[in-house]
């Protein structure tokens, strides 16, 4: 009495197909699969270490090059 037989599930399936249509259900399932894939990709992106940017020039090099340009312009 507590469980449904195969006939109950077939009737429910037919009613769902009539209400939503075959194409609509496949679209919903495809969208759900895309959502799961993007969620997994987002979790994988967070696990990758973030590289620190490197600075090639020293602060003294930047200051000296600016003063050289000012003396050349004068």
PQR file with spaces between the fields and no chain letter, atoms N, CA, C, O and H, PARSE charges and radii, in Angstrom:
ATOM       1  N    UNK     1       0.815   -1.188    0.000 -0.4000 1.5000
ATOM       2  CA   UNK     1       0.000    0.000    0.000 -0.0000 2.0000
ATOM       3  C    UNK     1       0.866    1.263    0.000  0.5500 1.7000
ATOM       4  O    UNK     1       0.453    2.296   -0.525 -0.5500 1.4000
ATOM       5  N    UNK     2       2.080    1.182    0.594 -0.4000 1.5000
ATOM       6  CA   UNK     2       2.941    2.347    0.687 -0.0000 2.0000
ATOM       7  C    UNK     2       3.732    2.625   -0.583  0.5500 1.7000
ATOM       8  O    UNK     2       4.160    3.758   -0.802 -0.5500 1.4000
ATOM       9  H    UNK     2       2.416    0.342    1.021  0.4000 1.0000
ATOM      10  N    UNK     3       3.933    1.620   -1.423 -0.4000 1.5000
ATOM      11  CA   UNK     3       4.719    1.833   -2.636 -0.0000 2.0000
ATOM      12  C    UNK     3       3.815    1.807   -3.867  0.5500 1.7000
ATOM      13  O    UNK     3       2.732    1.222   -3.868 -0.5500 1.4000
ATOM      14  H    UNK     3       3.585    0.699   -1.246  0.4000 1.0000
ATOM      15  N    UNK     4       4.313    2.470   -4.920 -0.4000 1.5000
ATOM      16  CA   UNK     4       3.545    2.519   -6.160 -0.0000 2.0000
ATOM      17  C    UNK     4       3.980    1.374   -7.066  0.5500 1.7000
ATOM      18  O    UNK     4       5.140    0.962   -7.060 -0.5500 1.4000
ATOM      19  H    UNK     4       5.193    2.945   -4.919  0.4000 1.0000
ATOM      20  N    UNK     5       3.035    0.873   -7.837 -0.4000 1.5000
ATOM      21  CA   UNK     5       3.357   -0.181   -8.792 -0.0000 2.0000
ATOM      22  C    UNK     5       3.877    0.445  -10.085  0.5500 1.7000
ATOM      23  O    UNK     5       3.873    1.667  -10.236 -0.5500 1.4000
ATOM      24  H    UNK     5       2.093    1.208   -7.842  0.4000 1.0000
ATOM      25  N    UNK     6       4.314   -0.381  -10.997 -0.4000 1.5000
ATOM      26  CA   UNK     6       4.826    0.099  -12.284 -0.0000 2.0000
ATOM      27  C    UNK     6       3.744    0.844  -13.055  0.5500 1.7000
ATOM      28  O    UNK     6       4.053    1.778  -13.795 -0.5500 1.4000
ATOM      29  H    UNK     6       4.316   -1.374  -10.875  0.4000 1.0000
ATOM      30  N    UNK     7       2.495    0.454  -12.899 -0.4000 1.5000
ATOM      31  CA   UNK     7       1.395    1.115  -13.614 -0.0000 2.0000
ATOM      32  C    UNK     7       1.201    2.541  -13.110  0.5500 1.7000
ATOM      33  O    UNK     7       0.902    3.437  -13.899 -0.5500 1.4000
ATOM      34  H    UNK     7       2.244   -0.305  -12.298  0.4000 1.0000
ATOM      35  N    UNK     8       1.364    2.760  -11.831 -0.4000 1.5000
ATOM      36  CA   UNK     8       1.245    4.112  -11.299 -0.0000 2.0000
ATOM      37  C    UNK     8       2.335    5.021  -11.886  0.5500 1.7000
ATOM      38  O    UNK     8       2.062    6.153  -12.285 -0.5500 1.4000
ATOM      39  H    UNK     8       1.607    2.032  -11.190  0.4000 1.0000
ATOM      40  N    UNK     9       3.568    4.508  -11.932 -0.4000 1.5000
ATOM      41  CA   UNK     9       4.674    5.298  -12.467 -0.0000 2.0000
ATOM      42  C    UNK     9       4.504    5.572  -13.958  0.5500 1.7000
ATOM      43  O    UNK     9       4.858    6.653  -14.431 -0.5500 1.4000
ATOM      44  H    UNK     9       3.790    3.588  -11.608  0.4000 1.0000
ATOM      45  N    UNK    10       3.967    4.607  -14.704 -0.4000 1.5000
ATOM      46  CA   UNK    10       3.721    4.822  -16.145 -0.0000 2.0000
ATOM      47  C    UNK    10       2.665    5.889  -16.362  0.5500 1.7000
ATOM      48  O    UNK    10       2.794    6.715  -17.265 -0.5500 1.4000
ATOM      49  H    UNK    10       3.679    3.730  -14.321  0.4000 1.0000
ATOM      50  N    UNK    11       1.622    5.880  -15.545 -0.4000 1.5000
ATOM      51  CA   UNK    11       0.570    6.906  -15.675 -0.0000 2.0000
ATOM      52  C    UNK    11       1.139    8.283  -15.334  0.5500 1.7000
ATOM      53  O    UNK    11       0.843    9.258  -16.024 -0.5500 1.4000
ATOM      54  H    UNK    11       1.518    5.209  -14.811  0.4000 1.0000
ATOM      55  N    UNK    12       1.942    8.373  -14.291 -0.4000 1.5000
ATOM      56  CA   UNK    12       2.567    9.649  -13.926 -0.0000 2.0000
ATOM      57  C    UNK    12       3.479   10.132  -15.049  0.5500 1.7000
ATOM      58  O    UNK    12       3.480   11.318  -15.379 -0.5500 1.4000
ATOM      59  H    UNK    12       2.183    7.581  -13.731  0.4000 1.0000
ATOM      60  N    UNK    13       4.256    9.221  -15.638 -0.4000 1.5000
ATOM      61  CA   UNK    13       5.146    9.582  -16.741 -0.0000 2.0000
ATOM      62  C    UNK    13       4.364   10.101  -17.939  0.5500 1.7000
ATOM      63  O    UNK    13       4.768   11.088  -18.554 -0.5500 1.4000
ATOM      64  H    UNK    13       4.255    8.257  -15.370  0.4000 1.0000
ATOM      65  N    UNK    14       3.266    9.462  -18.280 -0.4000 1.5000
ATOM      66  CA   UNK    14       2.441    9.913  -19.412 -0.0000 2.0000
ATOM      67  C    UNK    14       1.870   11.294  -19.128  0.5500 1.7000
ATOM      68  O    UNK    14       1.846   12.142  -20.021 -0.5500 1.4000
ATOM      69  H    UNK    14       2.938    8.660  -17.781  0.4000 1.0000
ATOM      70  N    UNK    15       1.416   11.536  -17.920 -0.4000 1.5000
ATOM      71  CA   UNK    15       0.852   12.852  -17.581 -0.0000 2.0000
ATOM      72  C    UNK    15       1.935   13.931  -17.650  0.5500 1.7000
ATOM      73  O    UNK    15       1.684   15.025  -18.155 -0.5500 1.4000
ATOM      74  H    UNK    15       1.435   10.848  -17.195  0.4000 1.0000
ATOM      75  N    UNK    16       3.122   13.635  -17.153 -0.4000 1.5000
ATOM      76  CA   UNK    16       4.222   14.604  -17.211 -0.0000 2.0000
ATOM      77  C    UNK    16       4.590   14.894  -18.662  0.5500 1.7000
ATOM      78  O    UNK    16       4.804   16.051  -19.024 -0.5500 1.4000
ATOM      79  H    UNK    16       3.326   12.746  -16.743  0.4000 1.0000
ATOM      80  N    UNK    17       4.666   13.865  -19.492 -0.4000 1.5000
ATOM      81  CA   UNK    17       4.984   14.081  -20.913 -0.0000 2.0000
ATOM      82  C    UNK    17       3.903   14.898  -21.610  0.5500 1.7000
ATOM      83  O    UNK    17       4.214   15.725  -22.467 -0.5500 1.4000
ATOM      84  H    UNK    17       4.492   12.925  -19.197  0.4000 1.0000
ATOM      85  N    UNK    18       2.666   14.684  -21.262 -0.4000 1.5000
ATOM      86  CA   UNK    18       1.592   15.464  -21.866 -0.0000 2.0000
ATOM      87  C    UNK    18       1.644   16.924  -21.427  0.5500 1.7000
ATOM      88  O    UNK    18       1.387   17.819  -22.233 -0.5500 1.4000
ATOM      89  H    UNK    18       2.414   14.012  -20.566  0.4000 1.0000
ATOM      90  N    UNK    19       1.969   17.171  -20.180 -0.4000 1.5000
ATOM      91  CA   UNK    19       2.010   18.546  -19.682 -0.0000 2.0000
ATOM      92  C    UNK    19       3.212   19.325  -20.210  0.5500 1.7000
ATOM      93  O    UNK    19       3.070   20.468  -20.645 -0.5500 1.4000
ATOM      94  H    UNK    19       2.178   16.444  -19.526  0.4000 1.0000
ATOM      95  N    UNK    20       4.373   18.722  -20.174 -0.4000 1.5000
ATOM      96  CA   UNK    20       5.588   19.452  -20.521 -0.0000 2.0000
ATOM      97  C    UNK    20       6.081   19.185  -21.933  0.5500 1.7000
ATOM      98  O    UNK    20       6.763   20.034  -22.507 -0.5500 1.4000
ATOM      99  H    UNK    20       4.488   17.794  -19.821  0.4000 1.0000
ATOM     100  N    UNK    21       5.769   18.064  -22.495 -0.4000 1.5000
ATOM     101  CA   UNK    21       6.254   17.726  -23.821 -0.0000 2.0000
ATOM     102  C    UNK    21       7.642   17.120  -23.762  0.5500 1.7000
ATOM     103  O    UNK    21       8.412   17.377  -22.837 -0.5500 1.4000
ATOM     104  H    UNK    21       5.215   17.374  -22.029  0.4000 1.0000
ATOM     105  N    UNK    22       7.945   16.315  -24.758 -0.4000 1.5000
ATOM     106  CA   UNK    22       9.219   15.598  -24.789 -0.0000 2.0000
ATOM     107  C    UNK    22      10.406   16.565  -24.925  0.5500 1.7000
ATOM     108  O    UNK    22      11.431   16.375  -24.269 -0.5500 1.4000
ATOM     109  H    UNK    22       7.320   16.106  -25.510  0.4000 1.0000
ATOM     110  N    UNK    23      10.280   17.571  -25.749 -0.4000 1.5000
ATOM     111  CA   UNK    23      11.373   18.512  -25.990 -0.0000 2.0000
ATOM     112  C    UNK    23      11.676   19.375  -24.784  0.5500 1.7000
ATOM     113  O    UNK    23      12.837   19.678  -24.508 -0.5500 1.4000
ATOM     114  H    UNK    23       9.448   17.725  -26.282  0.4000 1.0000
ATOM     115  N    UNK    24      10.641   19.772  -24.067 -0.4000 1.5000
ATOM     116  CA   UNK    24      10.828   20.645  -22.905 -0.0000 2.0000
ATOM     117  C    UNK    24      11.608   19.926  -21.801  0.5500 1.7000
ATOM     118  O    UNK    24      12.467   20.529  -21.157 -0.5500 1.4000
ATOM     119  H    UNK    24       9.699   19.525  -24.292  0.4000 1.0000
ATOM     120  N    UNK    25      11.318   18.659  -21.583 -0.4000 1.5000
ATOM     121  CA   UNK    25      12.013   17.902  -20.536 -0.0000 2.0000
ATOM     122  C    UNK    25      13.481   17.729  -20.899  0.5500 1.7000
ATOM     123  O    UNK    25      14.349   17.859  -20.035 -0.5500 1.4000
ATOM     124  H    UNK    25      10.621   18.169  -22.106  0.4000 1.0000
ATOM     125  N    UNK    26      13.769   17.441  -22.154 -0.4000 1.5000
ATOM     126  CA   UNK    26      15.173   17.275  -22.550 -0.0000 2.0000
ATOM     127  C    UNK    26      15.935   18.599  -22.458  0.5500 1.7000
ATOM     128  O    UNK    26      17.122   18.613  -22.130 -0.5500 1.4000
ATOM     129  H    UNK    26      13.064   17.335  -22.855  0.4000 1.0000
ATOM     130  N    UNK    27      15.252   19.712  -22.747 -0.4000 1.5000
ATOM     131  CA   UNK    27      15.892   21.025  -22.608 -0.0000 2.0000
ATOM     132  C    UNK    27      16.231   21.317  -21.146  0.5500 1.7000
ATOM     133  O    UNK    27      17.313   21.816  -20.836 -0.5500 1.4000
ATOM     134  H    UNK    27      14.288   19.700  -23.013  0.4000 1.0000
ATOM     135  N    UNK    28      15.301   21.001  -20.265 -0.4000 1.5000
ATOM     136  CA   UNK    28      15.526   21.243  -18.842 -0.0000 2.0000
ATOM     137  C    UNK    28      16.681   20.386  -18.339  0.5500 1.7000
ATOM     138  O    UNK    28      17.525   20.869  -17.584 -0.5500 1.4000
ATOM     139  H    UNK    28      14.422   20.595  -20.518  0.4000 1.0000
ATOM     140  N    UNK    29      16.729   19.136  -18.744 -0.4000 1.5000
ATOM     141  CA   UNK    29      17.810   18.254  -18.297 -0.0000 2.0000
ATOM     142  C    UNK    29      19.152   18.701  -18.874  0.5500 1.7000
ATOM     143  O    UNK    29      20.174   18.605  -18.195 -0.5500 1.4000
ATOM     144  H    UNK    29      16.043   18.743  -19.357  0.4000 1.0000
ATOM     145  N    UNK    30      19.165   19.189  -20.118 -0.4000 1.5000
ATOM     146  CA   UNK    30      20.403   19.710  -20.715 -0.0000 2.0000
ATOM     147  C    UNK    30      20.903   20.947  -19.981  0.5500 1.7000
ATOM     148  O    UNK    30      22.102   21.096  -19.745 -0.5500 1.4000
ATOM     149  H    UNK    30      18.335   19.267  -20.670  0.4000 1.0000
ATOM     150  N    UNK    31      19.974   21.838  -19.621 -0.4000 1.5000
ATOM     151  CA   UNK    31      20.355   23.034  -18.870 -0.0000 2.0000
ATOM     152  C    UNK    31      20.883   22.672  -17.490  0.5500 1.7000
ATOM     153  O    UNK    31      21.814   23.301  -16.987 -0.5500 1.4000
ATOM     154  H    UNK    31      19.000   21.717  -19.813  0.4000 1.0000
ATOM     155  N    UNK    32      20.287   21.660  -16.885 -0.4000 1.5000
ATOM     156  CA   UNK    32      20.750   21.232  -15.570 -0.0000 2.0000
ATOM     157  C    UNK    32      22.159   20.630  -15.666  0.5500 1.7000
ATOM     158  O    UNK    32      22.987   20.847  -14.781 -0.5500 1.4000
ATOM     159  H    UNK    32      19.530   21.149  -17.293  0.4000 1.0000
ATOM     160  N    UNK    33      22.424   19.885  -16.723 -0.4000 1.5000
ATOM     161  CA   UNK    33      23.758   19.300  -16.913 -0.0000 2.0000
ATOM     162  C    UNK    33      24.803   20.396  -17.135  0.5500 1.7000
ATOM     163  O    UNK    33      25.920   20.294  -16.625 -0.5500 1.4000
ATOM     164  H    UNK    33      21.751   19.709  -17.441  0.4000 1.0000
ATOM     165  N    UNK    34      24.455   21.439  -17.886 -0.4000 1.5000
ATOM     166  CA   UNK    34      25.378   22.556  -18.098 -0.0000 2.0000
ATOM     167  C    UNK    34      25.670   23.274  -16.783  0.5500 1.7000
ATOM     168  O    UNK    34      26.802   23.688  -16.531 -0.5500 1.4000
ATOM     169  H    UNK    34      23.549   21.522  -18.300  0.4000 1.0000
ATOM     170  N    UNK    35      24.650   23.416  -15.957 -0.4000 1.5000
ATOM     171  CA   UNK    35      24.839   24.053  -14.655 -0.0000 2.0000
ATOM     172  C    UNK    35      25.776   23.257  -13.765  0.5500 1.7000
ATOM     173  O    UNK    35      26.627   23.829  -13.084 -0.5500 1.4000
ATOM     174  H    UNK    35      23.731   23.079  -16.161  0.4000 1.0000
ATOM     175  N    UNK    36      25.624   21.946  -13.768 -0.4000 1.5000
ATOM     176  CA   UNK    36      26.494   21.092  -12.952 -0.0000 2.0000
ATOM     177  C    UNK    36      27.932   21.170  -13.457  0.5500 1.7000
ATOM     178  O    UNK    36      28.867   21.226  -12.658 -0.5500 1.4000
ATOM     179  H    UNK    36      24.933   21.481  -14.321  0.4000 1.0000
ATOM     180  N    UNK    37      28.115   21.175  -14.777 -0.4000 1.5000
ATOM     181  CA   UNK    37      29.465   21.266  -15.342 -0.0000 2.0000
ATOM     182  C    UNK    37      30.124   22.592  -14.990  0.5500 1.7000
ATOM     183  O    UNK    37      31.303   22.620  -14.637 -0.5500 1.4000
ATOM     184  H    UNK    37      27.356   21.130  -15.426  0.4000 1.0000
ATOM     185  N    UNK    38      29.382   23.688  -15.081 -0.4000 1.5000
ATOM     186  CA   UNK    38      29.971   24.988  -14.755 -0.0000 2.0000
ATOM     187  C    UNK    38      30.258   25.093  -13.260  0.5500 1.7000
ATOM     188  O    UNK    38      31.226   25.744  -12.868 -0.5500 1.4000
ATOM     189  H    UNK    38      28.425   23.665  -15.368  0.4000 1.0000
ATOM     190  N    UNK    39      29.439   24.466  -12.420 -0.4000 1.5000
ATOM     191  CA   UNK    39      29.687   24.443  -10.983 -0.0000 2.0000
ATOM     192  C    UNK    39      30.965   23.686  -10.677  0.5500 1.7000
ATOM     193  O    UNK    39      31.776   24.142   -9.872 -0.5500 1.4000
ATOM     194  H    UNK    39      28.653   23.937  -12.738  0.4000 1.0000
ATOM     195  N    UNK    40      31.155   22.533  -11.312 -0.4000 1.5000
ATOM     196  CA   UNK    40      32.375   21.745  -11.099 -0.0000 2.0000
ATOM     197  C    UNK    40      33.600   22.506  -11.592  0.5500 1.7000
ATOM     198  O    UNK    40      34.656   22.465  -10.960 -0.5500 1.4000
ATOM     199  H    UNK    40      30.496   22.163  -11.967  0.4000 1.0000
ATOM     200  N    UNK    41      33.460   23.204  -12.724 -0.4000 1.5000
ATOM     201  CA   UNK    41      34.573   23.983  -13.258 -0.0000 2.0000
ATOM     202  C    UNK    41      34.930   25.126  -12.306  0.5500 1.7000
ATOM     203  O    UNK    41      36.106   25.430  -12.111 -0.5500 1.4000
ATOM     204  H    UNK    41      32.602   23.237  -13.237  0.4000 1.0000
ATOM     205  N    UNK    42      33.929   25.749  -11.725 -0.4000 1.5000
ATOM     206  CA   UNK    42      34.172   26.821  -10.761 -0.0000 2.0000
ATOM     207  C    UNK    42      34.888   26.324   -9.528  0.5500 1.7000
ATOM     208  O    UNK    42      35.755   27.014   -8.992 -0.5500 1.4000
ATOM     209  H    UNK    42      32.973   25.502  -11.883  0.4000 1.0000
ATOM     210  N    UNK    43      34.538   25.137   -9.069 -0.4000 1.5000
ATOM     211  CA   UNK    43      35.228   24.563   -7.912 -0.0000 2.0000
ATOM     212  C    UNK    43      36.668   24.209   -8.257  0.5500 1.7000
ATOM     213  O    UNK    43      37.565   24.382   -7.431 -0.5500 1.4000
ATOM     214  H    UNK    43      33.833   24.576   -9.504  0.4000 1.0000
ATOM     215  N    UNK    44      36.897   23.714   -9.474 -0.4000 1.5000
ATOM     216  CA   UNK    44      38.247   23.347   -9.892 -0.0000 2.0000
ATOM     217  C    UNK    44      39.124   24.583  -10.058  0.5500 1.7000
ATOM     218  O    UNK    44      40.319   24.523   -9.770 -0.5500 1.4000
ATOM     219  H    UNK    44      36.169   23.573  -10.144  0.4000 1.0000
ATOM     220  N    UNK    45      38.568   25.693  -10.513 -0.4000 1.5000
ATOM     221  CA   UNK    45      39.332   26.926  -10.699 -0.0000 2.0000
ATOM     222  C    UNK    45      39.823   27.477   -9.363  0.5500 1.7000
ATOM     223  O    UNK    45      40.906   28.058   -9.306 -0.5500 1.4000
ATOM     224  H    UNK    45      37.597   25.741  -10.747  0.4000 1.0000
ATOM     225  N    UNK    46      39.057   27.311   -8.293 -0.4000 1.5000
ATOM     226  CA   UNK    46      39.457   27.832   -7.003 -0.0000 2.0000
ATOM     227  C    UNK    46      40.621   27.048   -6.411  0.5500 1.7000
ATOM     228  O    UNK    46      41.383   27.596   -5.615 -0.5500 1.4000
ATOM     229  H    UNK    46      38.176   26.839   -8.339  0.4000 1.0000
ATOM     230  N    UNK    47      40.777   25.787   -6.777 -0.4000 1.5000
ATOM     231  CA   UNK    47      41.837   24.954   -6.218 -0.0000 2.0000
ATOM     232  C    UNK    47      43.205   25.258   -6.798  0.5500 1.7000
ATOM     233  O    UNK    47      44.217   24.945   -6.170 -0.5500 1.4000
ATOM     234  H    UNK    47      40.159   25.341   -7.424  0.4000 1.0000
ATOM     235  N    UNK    48      43.265   25.855   -7.972 -0.4000 1.5000
ATOM     236  CA   UNK    48      44.546   26.149   -8.607 -0.0000 2.0000
ATOM     237  C    UNK    48      45.238   27.292   -7.870  0.5500 1.7000
ATOM     238  O    UNK    48      44.585   28.270   -7.508 -0.5500 1.4000
ATOM     239  H    UNK    48      42.443   26.109   -8.482  0.4000 1.0000
ATOM     240  N    UNK    49      46.541   27.188   -7.643 -0.4000 1.5000
ATOM     241  CA   UNK    49      47.254   28.271   -6.945 -0.0000 2.0000
ATOM     242  C    UNK    49      47.336   29.521   -7.815  0.5500 1.7000
ATOM     243  O    UNK    49      47.475   29.446   -9.035 -0.5500 1.4000
ATOM     244  H    UNK    49      47.072   26.394   -7.937  0.4000 1.0000
ATOM     245  N    UNK    50      47.248   30.640   -7.169 -0.4000 1.5000
ATOM     246  CA   UNK    50      47.316   31.916   -7.878 -0.0000 2.0000
ATOM     247  C    UNK    50      48.770   32.351   -7.920  0.5500 1.7000
ATOM     248  O    UNK    50      49.426   32.427   -6.881 -0.5500 1.4000
ATOM     249  H    UNK    50      47.134   30.701   -6.178  0.4000 1.0000
ATOM     250  N    UNK    51      49.284   32.639   -9.121 -0.4000 1.5000
ATOM     251  CA   UNK    51      50.674   33.062   -9.285 -0.0000 2.0000
ATOM     252  C    UNK    51      50.793   34.539   -8.923  0.5500 1.7000
ATOM     253  O    UNK    51      49.954   35.357   -9.303 -0.5500 1.4000
ATOM     254  H    UNK    51      48.751   32.577   -9.965  0.4000 1.0000
ATOM     255  N    UNK    52      51.845   34.862   -8.186 -0.4000 1.5000
ATOM     256  CA   UNK    52      52.084   36.254   -7.819 -0.0000 2.0000
ATOM     257  C    UNK    52      52.760   36.957   -8.987  0.5500 1.7000
ATOM     258  O    UNK    52      53.658   36.394   -9.613 -0.5500 1.4000
ATOM     259  H    UNK    52      52.527   34.198   -7.878  0.4000 1.0000
ATOM     260  N    UNK    53      52.342   38.170   -9.283 -0.4000 1.5000
ATOM     261  CA   UNK    53      53.003   38.892  -10.378 -0.0000 2.0000
ATOM     262  C    UNK    53      54.429   39.257   -9.990  0.5500 1.7000
ATOM     263  O    UNK    53      54.710   39.617   -8.847 -0.5500 1.4000
ATOM     264  H    UNK    53      51.612   38.627   -8.774  0.4000 1.0000
ATOM     265  N    UNK    54      55.307   39.158  -10.954 -0.4000 1.5000
ATOM     266  CA   UNK    54      56.699   39.493  -10.682 -0.0000 2.0000
ATOM     267  C    UNK    54      57.000   40.897  -11.201  0.5500 1.7000
ATOM     268  O    UNK    54      56.432   41.342  -12.198 -0.5500 1.4000
ATOM     269  H    UNK    54      55.079   38.866  -11.883  0.4000 1.0000
ATOM     270  N    UNK    55      57.894   41.575  -10.510 -0.4000 1.5000
ATOM     271  CA   UNK    55      58.306   42.921  -10.904 -0.0000 2.0000
ATOM     272  C    UNK    55      59.724   42.809  -11.458  0.5500 1.7000
ATOM     273  O    UNK    55      60.635   42.354  -10.766 -0.5500 1.4000
ATOM     274  H    UNK    55      58.355   41.213   -9.700  0.4000 1.0000
ATOM     275  N    UNK    56      59.902   43.228  -12.712 -0.4000 1.5000
ATOM     276  CA   UNK    56      61.189   43.081  -13.386 -0.0000 2.0000
ATOM     277  C    UNK    56      62.166   44.206  -13.042  0.5500 1.7000
ATOM     278  O    UNK    56      63.373   43.973  -12.978 -0.5500 1.4000
ATOM     279  H    UNK    56      59.161   43.597  -13.274  0.4000 1.0000
ATOM     280  N    UNK    57      61.671   45.396  -12.825 -0.4000 1.5000
ATOM     281  CA   UNK    57      62.583   46.515  -12.598 -0.0000 2.0000
ATOM     282  C    UNK    57      62.578   46.906  -11.126  0.5500 1.7000
ATOM     283  O    UNK    57      61.609   46.676  -10.403 -0.5500 1.4000
ATOM     284  H    UNK    57      60.691   45.585  -12.877  0.4000 1.0000
ATOM     285  N    UNK    58      63.680   47.497  -10.709 -0.4000 1.5000
ATOM     286  CA   UNK    58      63.809   47.969   -9.339 -0.0000 2.0000
ATOM     287  C    UNK    58      63.228   49.376   -9.257  0.5500 1.7000
ATOM     288  O    UNK    58      63.210   50.092  -10.259 -0.5500 1.4000
ATOM     289  H    UNK    58      64.468   47.683  -11.296  0.4000 1.0000
ATOM     290  N    UNK    59      62.759   49.777   -8.100 -0.4000 1.5000
ATOM     291  CA   UNK    59      62.233   51.149   -7.980 -0.0000 2.0000
ATOM     292  C    UNK    59      63.292   52.205   -8.275  0.5500 1.7000
ATOM     293  O    UNK    59      62.961   53.271   -8.793 -0.5500 1.4000
ATOM     294  H    UNK    59      62.774   49.196   -7.286  0.4000 1.0000
ATOM     295  N    UNK    60      64.543   51.938   -7.962 -0.4000 1.5000
ATOM     296  CA   UNK    60      65.591   52.923   -8.240 -0.0000 2.0000
ATOM     297  C    UNK    60      65.804   53.093   -9.745  0.5500 1.7000
ATOM     298  O    UNK    60      66.130   54.189  -10.200 -0.5500 1.4000
ATOM     299  H    UNK    60      64.812   51.071   -7.542  0.4000 1.0000
ATOM     300  N    UNK    61      65.622   52.018  -10.525 -0.4000 1.5000
ATOM     301  CA   UNK    61      65.745   52.114  -11.977 -0.0000 2.0000
ATOM     302  C    UNK    61      64.658   53.009  -12.558  0.5500 1.7000
ATOM     303  O    UNK    61      64.904   53.778  -13.488 -0.5500 1.4000
ATOM     304  H    UNK    61      65.358   51.127  -10.156  0.4000 1.0000
ATOM     305  N    UNK    62      63.467   52.903  -12.007 -0.4000 1.5000
ATOM     306  CA   UNK    62      62.358   53.709  -12.517 -0.0000 2.0000
ATOM     307  C    UNK    62      62.597   55.175  -12.216  0.5500 1.7000
ATOM     308  O    UNK    62      62.352   56.025  -13.072 -0.5500 1.4000
ATOM     309  H    UNK    62      63.268   52.279  -11.252  0.4000 1.0000
ATOM     310  N    UNK    63      63.065   55.486  -11.033 -0.4000 1.5000
ATOM     311  CA   UNK    63      63.315   56.875  -10.651 -0.0000 2.0000
ATOM     312  C    UNK    63      64.448   57.460  -11.488  0.5500 1.7000
ATOM     313  O    UNK    63      64.344   58.596  -11.949 -0.5500 1.4000
ATOM     314  H    UNK    63      63.264   54.795  -10.338  0.4000 1.0000
ATOM     315  N    UNK    64      65.523   56.708  -11.693 -0.4000 1.5000
ATOM     316  CA   UNK    64      66.657   57.234  -12.462 -0.0000 2.0000
ATOM     317  C    UNK    64      66.284   57.420  -13.923  0.5500 1.7000
ATOM     318  O    UNK    64      66.767   58.359  -14.558 -0.5500 1.4000
ATOM     319  H    UNK    64      65.607   55.784  -11.319  0.4000 1.0000
ATOM     320  N    UNK    65      65.455   56.570  -14.468 -0.4000 1.5000
ATOM     321  CA   UNK    65      65.078   56.744  -15.873 -0.0000 2.0000
ATOM     322  C    UNK    65      64.186   57.963  -16.034  0.5500 1.7000
ATOM     323  O    UNK    65      64.243   58.642  -17.059 -0.5500 1.4000
ATOM     324  H    UNK    65      65.064   55.808  -13.952  0.4000 1.0000
ATOM     325  N    UNK    66      63.362   58.247  -15.030 -0.4000 1.5000
ATOM     326  CA   UNK    66      62.515   59.443  -15.101 -0.0000 2.0000
ATOM     327  C    UNK    66      63.350   60.710  -15.003  0.5500 1.7000
ATOM     328  O    UNK    66      63.065   61.687  -15.696 -0.5500 1.4000
ATOM     329  H    UNK    66      63.315   57.695  -14.197  0.4000 1.0000
ATOM     330  N    UNK    67      64.359   60.713  -14.171 -0.4000 1.5000
ATOM     331  CA   UNK    67      65.203   61.909  -14.053 -0.0000 2.0000
ATOM     332  C    UNK    67      66.047   62.102  -15.305  0.5500 1.7000
ATOM     333  O    UNK    67      66.314   63.240  -15.692 -0.5500 1.4000
ATOM     334  H    UNK    67      64.591   59.920  -13.609  0.4000 1.0000
ATOM     335  N    UNK    68      66.475   61.015  -15.949 -0.4000 1.5000
ATOM     336  CA   UNK    68      67.221   61.126  -17.202 -0.0000 2.0000
ATOM     337  C    UNK    68      66.359   61.758  -18.287  0.5500 1.7000
ATOM     338  O    UNK    68      66.834   62.578  -19.073 -0.5500 1.4000
ATOM     339  H    UNK    68      66.259   60.091  -15.634  0.4000 1.0000
ATOM     340  N    UNK    69      65.085   61.369  -18.320 -0.4000 1.5000
ATOM     341  CA   UNK    69      64.186   61.941  -19.330 -0.0000 2.0000
ATOM     342  C    UNK    69      63.963   63.420  -19.088  0.5500 1.7000
ATOM     343  O    UNK    69      63.850   64.197  -20.036 -0.5500 1.4000
ATOM     344  H    UNK    69      64.700   60.703  -17.681  0.4000 1.0000
ATOM     345  N    UNK    70      63.898   63.819  -17.814 -0.4000 1.5000
ATOM     346  CA   UNK    70      63.680   65.238  -17.496 -0.0000 2.0000
ATOM     347  C    UNK    70      64.894   66.079  -17.884  0.5500 1.7000
ATOM     348  O    UNK    70      64.739   67.205  -18.358 -0.5500 1.4000
ATOM     349  H    UNK    70      63.990   63.188  -17.044  0.4000 1.0000
ATOM     350  N    UNK    71      66.094   65.546  -17.690 -0.4000 1.5000
ATOM     351  CA   UNK    71      67.298   66.298  -18.047 -0.0000 2.0000
ATOM     352  C    UNK    71      67.443   66.364  -19.553  0.5500 1.7000
ATOM     353  O    UNK    71      67.953   67.355  -20.074 -0.5500 1.4000
ATOM     354  H    UNK    71      66.220   64.631  -17.305  0.4000 1.0000
ATOM     355  N    UNK    72      67.015   65.348  -20.260 -0.4000 1.5000
ATOM     356  CA   UNK    72      67.099   65.384  -21.731 -0.0000 2.0000
ATOM     357  C    UNK    72      66.113   66.391  -22.312  0.5500 1.7000
ATOM     358  O    UNK    72      66.406   67.037  -23.317 -0.5500 1.4000
ATOM     359  H    UNK    72      66.600   64.543  -19.836  0.4000 1.0000
ATOM     360  N    UNK    73      64.955   66.527  -21.690 -0.4000 1.5000
ATOM     361  CA   UNK    73      63.936   67.414  -22.188 -0.0000 2.0000
ATOM     362  C    UNK    73      64.325   68.876  -21.952  0.5500 1.7000
ATOM     363  O    UNK    73      63.863   69.764  -22.669 -0.5500 1.4000
ATOM     364  H    UNK    73      64.716   66.001  -20.873  0.4000 1.0000
ATOM     365  N    UNK    74      65.166   69.127  -20.958 -0.4000 1.5000
ATOM     366  CA   UNK    74      65.553   70.514  -20.641 -0.0000 2.0000
ATOM     367  C    UNK    74      66.511   71.101  -21.614  0.5500 1.7000
ATOM     368  O    UNK    74      66.915   72.254  -21.464 -0.5500 1.4000
ATOM     369  H    UNK    74      65.541   68.406  -20.376  0.4000 1.0000
